[in-house]
Amino acid sequence: MSLHPSLRVDSAGAQQRTVLTRIERIKDLMQKGQWEDEQTVTSLPKTKIVKVKARKTKAAKEAATKAKETKKK
């Protein structure tokens, strides 16, 4: 039996999460050295989520411009 198109999970449409779970926040604080074992798990400080954007390299940009130039000719 096939799966209805509206129920399919598409990874291309997935967005980056803006909220971390409690465990993820504690792990992040441990990596930064801001977590103490005696600290309570409630009222944790906020942790910043870094969004990463992929950049095009110079070679990719040059290849794209060359491709556009060849199409124009």
PyMOL commands that set and color helices and strands:
alter all, ss='L'
color gray80, all
select helices_A, chain A and resi 5-7+11-13+22-32+58-72
alter helices_A, ss='H'
color red, helices_A
deselect
rebuild
show_as cartoon
